[in-house]
Amino acid sequence: AFNVQNFKRAEQHLSSAIDLDPENHVFYTNRAAAYMAMEKFEKALKDANECVRLQPSWAKGYLRRGSVYFRIGQLEKAEIVLKEGLELDPGNDALKKELEAVMNAIAERMARQRESLEAKERAIEAFNEQNYKGAVDLLKKAIKLDPDNHIFYSNRAAAYMALEAYEKAL
């Protein structure tokens, strides 16, 4: 079922297998893969954790756990878990490939954060020069690059206030 991308059916079969043999770590890692394919990441993480609990020396469980963390954006946790897996199986190409993807994502995020902070600094300069429209534009760019930085929203609200665009400031 999994190979023909019928992930729901694969999950059902694997759940039945787990009911019959709840100590089989392979069933959990395979069901975690089915859950990931269906973007049910909380369930996938639960199964990956159970796989690691049942068989802590099996690297594939760490691959599944790290892959879930990667897909939910917890990059640092993904890095740690994947490295734990590589300690168990240094030659595991799947772990190496996933870790490389995580490290690239971390580097990209850091580059976006740097660029967003540079835009914020230029926005502050524009604001101090009373170029409020320019400040708003630069802060929009900063927010697009790093939408989780609350300071950018606060600064943009101040620029909107200076433009007397009160609805936008809210």
DSSP file (Angstrom, degrees, kcal/mol; ACC not computed):
  #  RESIDUE AA STRUCTURE BP1 BP2  ACC     N-H-->O    O-->H-N    N-H-->O    O-->H-N    TCO  KAPPA ALPHA  PHI   PSI    X-CA   Y-CA   Z-CA
    1    1 A A      >       0   0    0      0, 0.0     5,-3.0     0, 0.0     3,-0.4   0.000 360.0 360.0 360.0 -42.9    0.0    0.0    0.0
    2    2 A F  T > 5 +     0   0    0      1,-0.2     3,-2.0     3,-0.2     5,-0.1   0.923 360.0  55.5 -63.3 -42.8    2.8    2.4    0.9
    3    3 A N  T 3 5S+     0   0    0      1,-0.3    -1,-0.2     2,-0.1     4,-0.1   0.760 109.0  46.7 -64.4 -25.2    4.7    1.7   -2.4
    4    4 A V  T 3 5S-     0   0    0     -3,-0.4    -1,-0.3     2,-0.1    -2,-0.2   0.181 120.8-110.5-100.1  16.6    1.6    2.7   -4.4
    5    5 A Q  T < 5S+     0   0    0     -3,-2.0     2,-1.2     1,-0.2    -3,-0.2   0.749  74.1 138.9  62.3  29.7    1.2    5.8   -2.3
    6    6 A N     >< +     0   0    0     -5,-3.0     4,-2.2     1,-0.2    -1,-0.2  -0.685  21.8 166.6 -96.6  77.3   -2.0    4.6   -0.6
    7    7 A F  H  >  +     0   0    0     -2,-1.2     4,-2.6     1,-0.2    -1,-0.2   0.830  67.4  55.3 -69.7 -34.9   -0.8    5.9    2.7
    8    8 A K  H  > S+     0   0    0      2,-0.2     4,-2.2     1,-0.2    -1,-0.2   0.933 110.9  45.7 -62.4 -45.1   -4.1    5.7    4.6
    9    9 A R  H  > S+     0   0    0      2,-0.2     4,-2.6     1,-0.2    -2,-0.2   0.905 111.9  51.9 -64.7 -41.3   -4.3    2.0    3.7
   10   10 A A  H  X S+     0   0    0     -4,-2.2     4,-2.7     1,-0.2     5,-0.2   0.919 109.2  50.5 -60.3 -43.3   -0.7    1.5    4.7
   11   11 A E  H  X S+     0   0    0     -4,-2.6     4,-2.3     1,-0.2    -1,-0.2   0.902 110.0  50.4 -61.6 -41.3   -1.4    3.2    8.1
   12   12 A Q  H  X S+     0   0    0     -4,-2.2     4,-2.1     2,-0.2    -2,-0.2   0.934 112.3  45.9 -63.3 -46.5   -4.4    0.9    8.6
   13   13 A H  H  X S+     0   0    0     -4,-2.6     4,-2.3     1,-0.2    -2,-0.2   0.912 113.7  48.9 -63.4 -41.9   -2.4   -2.3    7.9
   14   14 A L  H  X S+     0   0    0     -4,-2.7     4,-2.5     2,-0.2    -1,-0.2   0.870 108.4  53.7 -68.2 -35.1    0.5   -1.1   10.1
   15   15 A S  H  X S+     0   0    0     -4,-2.3     4,-2.2    -5,-0.2    -1,-0.2   0.905 109.4  49.1 -63.4 -40.4   -1.9   -0.3   12.9
   16   16 A S  H  X S+     0   0    0     -4,-2.1     4,-1.6     2,-0.2    -2,-0.2   0.911 110.5  50.5 -63.5 -41.6   -3.3   -3.8   12.7
   17   17 A A  H  X S+     0   0    0     -4,-2.3     4,-2.2     1,-0.2    -2,-0.2   0.899 109.8  50.4 -63.1 -40.3    0.3   -5.2   12.7
   18   18 A I  H  < S+     0   0    0     -4,-2.5    -1,-0.2     1,-0.2    -2,-0.2   0.889 106.3  55.3 -65.6 -39.1    1.1   -3.1   15.8
   19   19 A D  H  < S+     0   0    0     -4,-2.2    -1,-0.2     1,-0.2    -2,-0.2   0.883 113.5  42.3 -59.3 -36.8   -2.1   -4.4   17.5
   20   20 A L  H  < S+     0   0    0     -4,-1.6    -2,-0.2     1,-0.2    -1,-0.2   0.812 134.9  16.0 -79.1 -31.6   -0.8   -8.0   16.9
   21   21 A D    ><  +     0   0    0     -4,-2.2     3,-1.7    -5,-0.1    -1,-0.2  -0.619  65.2 173.5-144.5  78.8    2.8   -7.2   17.8
   22   22 A P  T 3  S+     0   0    0      0, 0.0    -4,-0.1     0, 0.0    -3,-0.1   0.516  77.3  60.9 -70.6  -3.4    3.2   -3.9   19.8
   23   23 A E  T 3  S+     0   0    0     -5,-0.1     2,-1.0     4,-0.0     3,-0.1   0.392  73.4 109.0-101.0   2.0    6.9   -4.5   20.5
   24   24 A N    X>  -     0   0    0     -3,-1.7     4,-0.9     1,-0.2     3,-0.7  -0.698  50.5-166.8 -85.5 105.5    8.0   -4.6   16.8
   25   25 A H  H 3> S+     0   0    0     -2,-1.0     4,-1.9     1,-0.2     5,-0.2   0.786  81.8  64.7 -62.4 -30.2    9.9   -1.3   16.3
   26   26 A V  H 3> S+     0   0    0      1,-0.2     4,-2.4     2,-0.2    -1,-0.2   0.882  96.9  56.2 -63.6 -38.6    9.8   -1.7   12.5
   27   27 A F  H <> S+     0   0    0     -3,-0.7     4,-2.4     1,-0.2    -1,-0.2   0.896 107.5  49.4 -60.3 -39.7    6.0   -1.4   12.4
   28   28 A Y  H  X S+     0   0    0     -4,-0.9     4,-2.4     2,-0.2    -1,-0.2   0.908 110.7  48.0 -68.4 -41.7    6.3    2.0   14.2
   29   29 A T  H  X S+     0   0    0     -4,-1.9     4,-1.7     2,-0.2    -1,-0.2   0.889 113.5  48.4 -68.4 -36.0    8.9    3.4   11.9
   30   30 A N  H  X S+     0   0    0     -4,-2.4     4,-1.8     2,-0.2    -2,-0.2   0.905 112.2  47.7 -69.8 -39.6    6.9    2.3    8.9
   31   31 A R  H  X S+     0   0    0     -4,-2.4     4,-2.8    -5,-0.2    -2,-0.2   0.871 107.7  57.3 -68.3 -34.0    3.7    3.8   10.2
   32   32 A A  H  X S+     0   0    0     -4,-2.4     4,-2.6     1,-0.2    -1,-0.2   0.906 105.5  51.0 -59.3 -40.4    5.6    7.0   11.0
   33   33 A A  H  X S+     0   0    0     -4,-1.7     4,-2.2     2,-0.2    -2,-0.2   0.903 110.0  49.0 -64.0 -40.5    6.6    7.2    7.4
   34   34 A A  H  X S+     0   0    0     -4,-1.8     4,-1.4     2,-0.2    -2,-0.2   0.927 111.4  49.4 -64.5 -44.2    2.9    6.8    6.3
   35   35 A Y  H  <>S+     0   0    0     -4,-2.8     5,-3.1     1,-0.2    -2,-0.2   0.905 110.0  51.3 -61.2 -41.1    1.9    9.5    8.8
   36   36 A M  H ><5S+     0   0    0     -4,-2.6     3,-1.7     1,-0.2    -1,-0.2   0.917 106.4  53.8 -62.3 -41.4    4.6   11.8    7.4
   37   37 A A  H 3<5S+     0   0    0     -4,-2.2    -1,-0.2     1,-0.3    -2,-0.2   0.810 111.8  45.4 -62.6 -28.8    3.4   11.2    3.9
   38   38 A M  T 3<5S-     0   0    0     -4,-1.4    -1,-0.3    -3,-0.2    -2,-0.2   0.353 116.7-117.7 -93.3   4.8   -0.1   12.2    5.1
   39   39 A E  T < 5 +     0   0    0     -3,-1.7     2,-0.9    -4,-0.2    -3,-0.2   0.822  69.7 140.3  59.9  35.2    1.4   15.2    6.9
   40   40 A K     >< +     0   0    0     -5,-3.1     4,-2.1     1,-0.2    -1,-0.2  -0.672  20.5 165.5-100.4  73.3    0.2   13.9   10.3
   41   41 A F  H  >  +     0   0    0     -2,-0.9     4,-2.6     1,-0.2     5,-0.2   0.802  64.7  56.6 -70.1 -32.7    3.4   15.0   12.0
   42   42 A E  H  > S+     0   0    0      2,-0.2     4,-2.0     1,-0.2    -1,-0.2   0.934 112.6  42.8 -64.1 -44.0    2.3   14.7   15.6
   43   43 A K  H  > S+     0   0    0      2,-0.2     4,-2.2     1,-0.2    -2,-0.2   0.882 113.0  53.6 -67.5 -38.0    1.3   11.0   15.1
   44   44 A A  H  X S+     0   0    0     -4,-2.1     4,-2.7     1,-0.2    -2,-0.2   0.914 109.2  48.3 -62.5 -42.5    4.5   10.4   13.0
   45   45 A L  H  X S+     0   0    0     -4,-2.6     4,-2.7     2,-0.2     5,-0.2   0.901 108.9  53.3 -66.0 -40.0    6.6   11.8   15.9
   46   46 A K  H  X S+     0   0    0     -4,-2.0     4,-2.0     1,-0.2    -1,-0.2   0.924 112.8  44.3 -59.9 -44.2    4.8    9.7   18.4
   47   47 A D  H  X S+     0   0    0     -4,-2.2     4,-2.5     2,-0.2    -2,-0.2   0.900 112.2  51.4 -68.9 -40.3    5.6    6.5   16.4
   48   48 A A  H  X S+     0   0    0     -4,-2.7     4,-2.3     1,-0.2    17,-0.2   0.919 110.7  49.3 -62.2 -41.9    9.2    7.6   15.7
   49   49 A N  H  X S+     0   0    0     -4,-2.7     4,-2.4     1,-0.2    -1,-0.2   0.899 110.6  50.2 -62.9 -40.1    9.7    8.1   19.4
   50   50 A E  H  X S+     0   0    0     -4,-2.0     4,-2.6     2,-0.2    -2,-0.2   0.897 108.5  52.8 -65.9 -39.3    8.1    4.7   20.2
   51   51 A C  H  X S+     0   0    0     -4,-2.5     4,-2.4     1,-0.2    -2,-0.2   0.938 111.3  45.9 -59.6 -46.9   10.4    3.1   17.6
   52   52 A V  H  < S+     0   0    0     -4,-2.3    -2,-0.2     9,-0.2    -1,-0.2   0.883 111.9  52.2 -65.1 -37.9   13.5    4.6   19.3
   53   53 A R  H  < S+     0   0    0     -4,-2.4    -1,-0.2     1,-0.2    -2,-0.2   0.924 114.0  42.8 -63.1 -43.2   12.2    3.6   22.7
   54   54 A L  H  < S+     0   0    0     -4,-2.6    -2,-0.2     1,-0.3    -1,-0.2   0.854 134.4  16.6 -71.9 -34.7   11.7    0.0   21.6
   55   55 A Q    ><  +     0   0    0     -4,-2.4     3,-2.0    -5,-0.2    -1,-0.3  -0.608  66.4 172.7-141.0  75.7   15.0   -0.2   19.7
   56   56 A P  T 3  S+     0   0    0      0, 0.0    -4,-0.1     0, 0.0    -1,-0.1   0.608  78.8  57.9 -65.1 -11.3   17.4    2.6   20.8
   57   57 A S  T 3  S+     0   0    0     -5,-0.0     2,-0.7     4,-0.0    -5,-0.1   0.353  81.7  99.2 -99.6   7.0   20.3    1.2   18.8
   58   58 A W    X>  -     0   0    0     -3,-2.0     3,-1.1    -7,-0.1     4,-0.7  -0.847  59.7-157.4 -99.8 114.3   18.5    1.2   15.4
   59   59 A A  H >> S+     0   0    0     -2,-0.7     4,-1.9     1,-0.3     3,-0.6   0.776  84.5  69.0 -62.7 -30.6   19.4    4.3   13.4
   60   60 A K  H 3> S+     0   0    0      1,-0.3     4,-2.4     2,-0.2    -1,-0.3   0.835  93.2  58.6 -62.9 -31.8   16.3    4.3   11.2
   61   61 A G  H <> S+     0   0    0     -3,-1.1     4,-2.4    -6,-0.2    -1,-0.3   0.889 106.6  48.3 -61.3 -38.3   14.2    5.3   14.2
   62   62 A Y  H <X S+     0   0    0     -4,-0.7     4,-3.0    -3,-0.6     5,-0.2   0.850 107.7  55.7 -70.2 -34.9   16.4    8.4   14.5
   63   63 A L  H  X S+     0   0    0     -4,-1.9     4,-2.4     2,-0.2    -2,-0.2   0.943 110.2  45.1 -60.6 -47.2   16.0    9.1   10.8
   64   64 A R  H  X S+     0   0    0     -4,-2.4     4,-2.2     2,-0.2    -2,-0.2   0.939 114.9  47.6 -62.8 -46.5   12.2    9.1   11.2
   65   65 A R  H  X S+     0   0    0     -4,-2.4     4,-2.3     1,-0.2    -2,-0.2   0.940 114.4  46.2 -61.0 -47.4   12.3   11.2   14.3
   66   66 A G  H  X S+     0   0    0     -4,-3.0     4,-2.3     1,-0.2    -1,-0.2   0.871 110.1  54.4 -63.6 -36.9   14.7   13.7   12.7
   67   67 A S  H  X S+     0   0    0     -4,-2.4     4,-2.2    -5,-0.2    -1,-0.2   0.883 107.9  49.4 -65.3 -38.7   12.7   13.8    9.5
   68   68 A V  H  X S+     0   0    0     -4,-2.2     4,-1.7     2,-0.2     6,-0.2   0.956 110.7  49.3 -64.7 -48.7    9.6   14.7   11.5
   69   69 A Y  H  <>S+     0   0    0     -4,-2.3     5,-2.4     1,-0.2     4,-0.2   0.902 110.8  52.0 -56.4 -41.0   11.4   17.5   13.3
   70   70 A F  H ><5S+     0   0    0     -4,-2.3     3,-1.3     1,-0.2    -1,-0.2   0.931 109.2  48.9 -59.7 -47.1   12.7   18.8   10.0
   71   71 A R  H 3<5S+     0   0    0     -4,-2.2    -1,-0.2     1,-0.3    -2,-0.2   0.729 110.6  49.9 -71.9 -21.4    9.3   18.9    8.4
   72   72 A I  T 3<5S-     0   0    0     -4,-1.7    -1,-0.3    -3,-0.2    -2,-0.2   0.333 119.9-108.0 -97.6   8.0    7.7   20.8   11.4
   73   73 A G  T < 5S+     0   0    0     -3,-1.3     2,-1.5    -4,-0.2     3,-0.2   0.584  78.5 131.7  84.3  10.3   10.5   23.3   11.3
   74   74 A Q     >< +     0   0    0     -5,-2.4     4,-2.3    -6,-0.2    -1,-0.2  -0.590  26.1 164.9 -93.1  74.3   12.3   22.3   14.5
   75   75 A L  H  >  +     0   0    0     -2,-1.5     4,-2.6     1,-0.2    -1,-0.2   0.853  66.4  52.2 -65.9 -39.6   15.7   22.3   12.7
   76   76 A E  H  > S+     0   0    0     -3,-0.2     4,-2.2     2,-0.2    -1,-0.2   0.911 111.7  47.3 -66.5 -40.2   17.9   22.2   15.7
   77   77 A K  H  > S+     0   0    0      2,-0.2     4,-2.6     1,-0.2     5,-0.2   0.915 111.2  52.6 -64.2 -41.3   16.1   19.2   17.2
   78   78 A A  H  X S+     0   0    0     -4,-2.3     4,-2.7     1,-0.2     5,-0.3   0.929 108.5  50.5 -59.2 -45.2   16.3   17.5   13.7
   79   79 A E  H  X S+     0   0    0     -4,-2.6     4,-2.1     1,-0.2    -1,-0.2   0.934 111.7  47.3 -58.4 -47.7   20.1   18.2   13.6
   80   80 A I  H  X S+     0   0    0     -4,-2.2     4,-1.9     1,-0.2    -2,-0.2   0.934 114.6  45.6 -60.9 -48.1   20.6   16.7   17.1
   81   81 A V  H  X S+     0   0    0     -4,-2.6     4,-2.1     1,-0.2    -1,-0.2   0.908 112.2  50.2 -65.6 -42.8   18.5   13.6   16.4
   82   82 A L  H  X S+     0   0    0     -4,-2.7     4,-2.1    -5,-0.2    -1,-0.2   0.886 109.6  51.4 -65.0 -37.1   20.0   12.9   13.0
   83   83 A K  H  X S+     0   0    0     -4,-2.1     4,-1.7    -5,-0.3    -1,-0.2   0.867 106.8  54.4 -66.2 -35.4   23.5   13.2   14.5
   84   84 A E  H  X S+     0   0    0     -4,-1.9     4,-1.2     2,-0.2    -2,-0.2   0.916 108.7  49.3 -61.7 -41.8   22.5   10.7   17.2
   85   85 A G  H  X S+     0   0    0     -4,-2.1     4,-2.0     1,-0.2     3,-0.3   0.898 108.6  52.2 -63.1 -40.5   21.5    8.3   14.4
   86   86 A L  H  < S+     0   0    0     -4,-2.1    -1,-0.2     1,-0.2    -2,-0.2   0.803 102.2  59.4 -68.5 -28.2   24.8    8.8   12.6
   87   87 A E  H  < S+     0   0    0     -4,-1.7    -1,-0.2     1,-0.2    -2,-0.2   0.874 110.8  42.9 -63.9 -34.9   26.7    8.0   15.8
   88   88 A L  H  < S+     0   0    0     -4,-1.2    -2,-0.2    -3,-0.3    -1,-0.2   0.839 134.8  16.6 -76.8 -34.3   24.9    4.6   15.7
   89   89 A D    ><  +     0   0    0     -4,-2.0     3,-2.1    -5,-0.1    -1,-0.2  -0.651  66.9 179.0-143.0  78.5   25.4    4.1   11.9
   90   90 A P  T 3  S+     0   0    0      0, 0.0    -1,-0.1     0, 0.0    -4,-0.1   0.706  82.2  53.2 -58.9 -22.4   28.1    6.4   10.5
   91   91 A G  T 3  S+     0   0    0     -5,-0.0     2,-0.7     4,-0.0    -5,-0.1   0.353  73.6 127.3 -94.9   7.1   27.7    5.1    7.0
   92   92 A N    <>  -     0   0    0     -3,-2.1     4,-2.2     1,-0.2     5,-0.2  -0.522  40.7-167.4 -73.0 107.4   23.9    5.6    6.7
   93   93 A D  H  > S+     0   0    0     -2,-0.7     4,-2.8     1,-0.2     5,-0.2   0.846  84.7  56.1 -65.2 -35.6   23.4    7.5    3.5
   94   94 A A  H  > S+     0   0    0      2,-0.2     4,-2.3     1,-0.2    -1,-0.2   0.918 109.9  46.0 -64.3 -42.3   19.8    8.4    4.3
   95   95 A L  H  > S+     0   0    0      2,-0.2     4,-2.7     1,-0.2    -2,-0.2   0.913 113.2  49.9 -64.2 -42.9   20.8    9.9    7.6
   96   96 A K  H  X S+     0   0    0     -4,-2.2     4,-2.4     1,-0.2    -2,-0.2   0.924 112.0  47.5 -61.3 -44.8   23.6   11.8    5.9
   97   97 A K  H  X S+     0   0    0     -4,-2.8     4,-2.0     2,-0.2    -1,-0.2   0.911 113.6  47.0 -64.8 -43.1   21.3   13.2    3.2
   98   98 A E  H  X S+     0   0    0     -4,-2.3     4,-2.3     2,-0.2    -1,-0.2   0.905 112.2  50.4 -66.5 -41.1   18.7   14.2    5.7
   99   99 A L  H  X S+     0   0    0     -4,-2.7     4,-2.8     1,-0.2    -2,-0.2   0.899 108.7  52.4 -63.9 -39.8   21.2   15.9    7.9
  100  100 A E  H  X S+     0   0    0     -4,-2.4     4,-2.3     2,-0.2    -1,-0.2   0.913 109.4  49.2 -61.3 -42.2   22.7   17.8    4.9
  101  101 A A  H  X S+     0   0    0     -4,-2.0     4,-2.1     2,-0.2    -2,-0.2   0.898 111.9  48.9 -64.1 -40.0   19.2   19.0    4.0
  102  102 A V  H  X S+     0   0    0     -4,-2.3     4,-2.5     2,-0.2    -2,-0.2   0.926 110.7  49.8 -64.3 -45.0   18.6   20.2    7.6
  103  103 A M  H  X S+     0   0    0     -4,-2.8     4,-2.3     1,-0.2    -2,-0.2   0.882 110.5  50.6 -63.8 -37.7   22.0   22.0    7.7
  104  104 A N  H  X S+     0   0    0     -4,-2.3     4,-2.6     2,-0.2    -1,-0.2   0.900 109.9  50.3 -64.3 -40.8   21.1   23.7    4.4
  105  105 A A  H  X S+     0   0    0     -4,-2.1     4,-2.5     2,-0.2    -2,-0.2   0.892 110.1  50.0 -64.9 -39.3   17.8   24.8    5.9
  106  106 A I  H  X S+     0   0    0     -4,-2.5     4,-2.4     2,-0.2    -2,-0.2   0.927 111.8  48.2 -63.8 -44.2   19.5   26.2    9.0
  107  107 A A  H  X S+     0   0    0     -4,-2.3     4,-2.2     1,-0.2    -2,-0.2   0.904 112.1  49.3 -63.4 -41.4   22.0   28.1    6.8
  108  108 A E  H  X S+     0   0    0     -4,-2.6     4,-2.4     2,-0.2    -1,-0.2   0.913 110.7  49.9 -64.3 -42.5   19.2   29.5    4.6
  109  109 A R  H  X S+     0   0    0     -4,-2.5     4,-2.5     1,-0.2    -2,-0.2   0.915 110.8  49.7 -62.2 -42.5   17.2   30.6    7.7
  110  110 A M  H  X S+     0   0    0     -4,-2.4     4,-2.4     1,-0.2    -1,-0.2   0.896 110.2  50.5 -63.9 -39.6   20.3   32.3    9.1
  111  111 A A  H  X S+     0   0    0     -4,-2.2     4,-2.5     2,-0.2    -1,-0.2   0.908 111.0  48.8 -64.5 -41.7   20.9   34.1    5.8
  112  112 A R  H  X S+     0   0    0     -4,-2.4     4,-2.6     2,-0.2    -2,-0.2   0.901 111.0  50.5 -63.8 -40.5   17.2   35.3    5.8
  113  113 A Q  H  X S+     0   0    0     -4,-2.5     4,-2.3     2,-0.2    -2,-0.2   0.910 110.6  49.0 -64.8 -41.5   17.5   36.5    9.3
  114  114 A R  H  X S+     0   0    0     -4,-2.4     4,-2.1     2,-0.2    -2,-0.2   0.939 113.4  46.8 -60.9 -46.9   20.7   38.4    8.5
  115  115 A E  H  X S+     0   0    0     -4,-2.5     4,-2.1     1,-0.2    -2,-0.2   0.882 111.3  51.7 -63.9 -38.3   19.1   40.0    5.5
  116  116 A S  H  X S+     0   0    0     -4,-2.6     4,-2.2     2,-0.2    -1,-0.2   0.893 109.1  50.1 -67.1 -38.5   15.9   40.8    7.5
  117  117 A L  H  X S+     0   0    0     -4,-2.3     4,-2.3     2,-0.2    -1,-0.2   0.867 108.9  52.3 -67.4 -35.4   18.0   42.5   10.2
  118  118 A E  H  X S+     0   0    0     -4,-2.1     4,-2.2     2,-0.2    -2,-0.2   0.910 109.5  49.4 -64.5 -41.3   19.9   44.5    7.6
  119  119 A A  H  X S+     0   0    0     -4,-2.1     4,-2.1     1,-0.2    -2,-0.2   0.900 110.0  51.7 -63.6 -40.2   16.5   45.7    6.1
  120  120 A K  H  X S+     0   0    0     -4,-2.2     4,-2.3     2,-0.2    -2,-0.2   0.917 108.5  50.6 -62.7 -43.0   15.4   46.6    9.7
  121  121 A E  H  X S+     0   0    0     -4,-2.3     4,-1.9     1,-0.2    -1,-0.2   0.912 111.5  47.6 -62.2 -41.8   18.5   48.7   10.2
  122  122 A R  H  X S+     0   0    0     -4,-2.2     4,-2.4     1,-0.2    -1,-0.2   0.854 109.6  54.6 -66.2 -33.3   17.9   50.5    6.9
  123  123 A A  H  X S+     0   0    0     -4,-2.1     4,-2.8     2,-0.2    -2,-0.2   0.890 105.9  51.5 -66.1 -39.6   14.3   51.0    7.9
  124  124 A I  H  X S+     0   0    0     -4,-2.3     4,-2.7     2,-0.2    -2,-0.2   0.911 110.0  49.5 -63.8 -41.3   15.4   52.7   11.2
  125  125 A E  H  X S+     0   0    0     -4,-1.9     4,-1.5     2,-0.2    -2,-0.2   0.933 112.0  47.9 -61.0 -45.5   17.6   55.0    9.2
  126  126 A A  H  <>S+     0   0    0     -4,-2.4     5,-3.2     1,-0.2    -2,-0.2   0.914 111.8  50.4 -61.5 -42.7   14.7   55.8    6.8
  127  127 A F  H ><5S+     0   0    0     -4,-2.8     3,-2.0     1,-0.2    -2,-0.2   0.926 108.8  51.1 -61.5 -45.3   12.5   56.4    9.8
  128  128 A N  H 3<5S+     0   0    0     -4,-2.7    -1,-0.2     1,-0.3    -2,-0.2   0.780 108.9  51.8 -64.2 -26.3   15.0   58.8   11.5
  129  129 A E  T 3<5S-     0   0    0     -4,-1.5    -1,-0.3    -5,-0.2    -2,-0.2   0.310 120.3-114.1 -88.3   7.8   15.2   60.7    8.2
  130  130 A Q  T < 5S+     0   0    0     -3,-2.0     2,-1.2     1,-0.2    -3,-0.2   0.717  75.3 136.8  62.6  25.1   11.4   60.9    8.3
  131  131 A N     >< +     0   0    0     -5,-3.2     4,-2.0    -6,-0.2    -1,-0.2  -0.667  20.5 163.2 -94.3  74.9   11.1   58.7    5.2
  132  132 A Y  H  >  +     0   0    0     -2,-1.2     4,-2.5     1,-0.2    -1,-0.2   0.842  68.9  54.3 -69.7 -35.1    8.3   56.7    6.7
  133  133 A K  H  > S+     0   0    0      2,-0.2     4,-2.4    -3,-0.2    -1,-0.2   0.930 110.0  48.2 -63.4 -44.5    7.1   55.2    3.4
  134  134 A G  H  > S+     0   0    0      1,-0.2     4,-2.3     2,-0.2    -2,-0.2   0.887 110.5  52.2 -62.0 -38.8   10.6   53.9    2.8
  135  135 A A  H  X S+     0   0    0     -4,-2.0     4,-2.4     2,-0.2    -2,-0.2   0.917 109.1  49.8 -63.0 -43.5   10.7   52.5    6.4
  136  136 A V  H  X S+     0   0    0     -4,-2.5     4,-2.3     1,-0.2    -2,-0.2   0.933 111.0  49.4 -60.6 -46.2    7.4   50.7    5.8
  137  137 A D  H  X S+     0   0    0     -4,-2.4     4,-1.7     1,-0.2    -1,-0.2   0.909 112.4  47.0 -61.3 -43.2    8.7   49.2    2.6
  138  138 A L  H  X S+     0   0    0     -4,-2.3     4,-2.2     1,-0.2    -1,-0.2   0.870 112.1  50.4 -67.3 -36.5   11.9   48.0    4.2
  139  139 A L  H  X S+     0   0    0     -4,-2.4     4,-2.5     2,-0.2    -1,-0.2   0.839 105.7  56.1 -72.4 -31.4   10.0   46.5    7.2
  140  140 A K  H  X S+     0   0    0     -4,-2.3     4,-2.3     2,-0.2    -1,-0.2   0.921 109.1  47.8 -60.9 -42.3    7.7   44.7    4.8
  141  141 A K  H  X S+     0   0    0     -4,-1.7     4,-2.0     2,-0.2    -2,-0.2   0.921 110.9  50.5 -63.1 -44.2   10.8   43.1    3.3
  142  142 A A  H  X S+     0   0    0     -4,-2.2     4,-2.2     1,-0.2    -2,-0.2   0.902 111.1  48.8 -61.2 -41.3   12.1   42.2    6.7
  143  143 A I  H  < S+     0   0    0     -4,-2.5    -1,-0.2     1,-0.2    -2,-0.2   0.890 108.4  53.2 -66.4 -39.6    8.8   40.6    7.7
  144  144 A K  H  < S+     0   0    0     -4,-2.3    -1,-0.2     1,-0.2    -2,-0.2   0.893 113.5  43.7 -62.5 -37.8    8.7   38.6    4.5
  145  145 A L  H  < S+     0   0    0     -4,-2.0    -2,-0.2     1,-0.2    -1,-0.2   0.830 134.5  15.3 -75.3 -33.2   12.2   37.3    5.3
  146  146 A D    ><  +     0   0    0     -4,-2.2     3,-1.7    -5,-0.2    -1,-0.2  -0.635  66.1 173.8-144.2  79.0   11.5   36.6    9.0
  147  147 A P  T 3  S+     0   0    0      0, 0.0    -4,-0.1     0, 0.0    -3,-0.1   0.557  75.2  64.2 -69.5  -6.5    7.8   36.7    9.7
  148  148 A D  T 3  S+     0   0    0     -5,-0.1     2,-1.0     1,-0.0     3,-0.1   0.438  72.9 102.8 -95.8   0.6    8.3   35.5   13.3
  149  149 A N    X>  -     0   0    0     -3,-1.7     3,-1.0     1,-0.2     4,-0.8  -0.736  52.8-167.8 -89.3 104.8   10.2   38.6   14.5
  150  150 A H  H 3> S+     0   0    0     -2,-1.0     4,-1.9     1,-0.2     3,-0.2   0.754  79.9  68.3 -63.6 -26.4    7.7   40.7   16.5
  151  151 A I  H 3> S+     0   0    0      1,-0.2     4,-2.8     2,-0.2    -1,-0.2   0.864  93.3  58.2 -63.8 -35.8   10.0   43.7   16.5
  152  152 A F  H <> S+     0   0    0     -3,-1.0     4,-2.3     1,-0.2    -1,-0.2   0.900 106.7  47.9 -61.2 -40.0    9.5   44.2   12.8
  153  153 A Y  H  X S+     0   0    0     -4,-0.8     4,-2.4    -3,-0.2    -1,-0.2   0.905 111.8  49.8 -67.6 -41.4    5.7   44.5   13.2
  154  154 A S  H  X S+     0   0    0     -4,-1.9     4,-1.9     2,-0.2    -2,-0.2   0.925 112.5  46.9 -62.8 -44.8    6.1   47.0   16.0
  155  155 A N  H  X S+     0   0    0     -4,-2.8     4,-2.0     1,-0.2    -2,-0.2   0.892 111.5  51.0 -65.2 -39.3    8.5   49.1   14.0
  156  156 A R  H  X S+     0   0    0     -4,-2.3     4,-2.6    -5,-0.2    -1,-0.2   0.893 107.2  54.1 -65.8 -37.9    6.2   49.0   11.0
  157  157 A A  H  X S+     0   0    0     -4,-2.4     4,-2.5     1,-0.2    -1,-0.2   0.903 107.3  51.2 -60.5 -40.6    3.3   50.1   13.2
  158  158 A A  H  X S+     0   0    0     -4,-1.9     4,-2.1     2,-0.2    -1,-0.2   0.899 110.2  48.9 -63.8 -39.9    5.3   53.1   14.3
  159  159 A A  H  X S+     0   0    0     -4,-2.0     4,-1.4     2,-0.2    -2,-0.2   0.908 111.2  49.7 -66.8 -40.8    6.1   54.0   10.7
  160  160 A Y  H  <>S+     0   0    0     -4,-2.6     5,-3.0     1,-0.2     4,-0.3   0.896 108.7  53.4 -62.8 -39.4    2.4   53.7    9.8
  161  161 A M  H ><5S+     0   0    0     -4,-2.5     3,-1.6     1,-0.2    -2,-0.2   0.919 106.3  52.1 -60.6 -42.8    1.5   55.9   12.8
  162  162 A A  H 3<5S+     0   0    0     -4,-2.1    -1,-0.2     1,-0.3    -2,-0.2   0.818 110.4  48.6 -63.7 -29.3    3.9   58.5   11.5
  163  163 A L  T 3<5S-     0   0    0     -4,-1.4    -1,-0.3    -5,-0.1    -2,-0.2   0.432 115.2-120.8 -85.3  -0.3    2.1   58.3    8.1
  164  164 A E  T < 5 +     0   0    0     -3,-1.6     2,-1.0    -4,-0.3    -3,-0.2   0.796  69.2 139.9  60.4  31.2   -1.2   58.6   10.0
  165  165 A A     >< +     0   0    0     -5,-3.0     4,-2.0     1,-0.2    -1,-0.2  -0.658  20.6 166.5 -98.9  73.3   -2.2   55.2    8.5
  166  166 A Y  H  >  +     0   0    0     -2,-1.0     4,-2.2     1,-0.2    -1,-0.2   0.838  67.0  54.3 -66.7 -37.3   -3.8   54.2   11.8
  167  167 A E  H  4 S+     0   0    0      1,-0.2    -1,-0.2     2,-0.2    -2,-0.1   0.915 111.9  45.8 -62.2 -41.7   -5.8   51.2   10.5
  168  168 A K  H  4 S+     0   0    0      1,-0.2    -2,-0.2     2,-0.2    -1,-0.2   0.859 108.8  56.5 -69.0 -34.1   -2.6   49.7    9.0
  169  169 A A  H  <        0   0    0     -4,-2.0    -2,-0.2     1,-0.3    -1,-0.2   0.898 360.0 360.0 -63.5 -39.4   -0.8   50.5   12.3
  170  170 A L     <        0   0    0     -4,-2.2    -1,-0.3    -5,-0.1    -2,-0.2   0.515 360.0 360.0 -63.7 360.0   -3.3   48.4   14.2
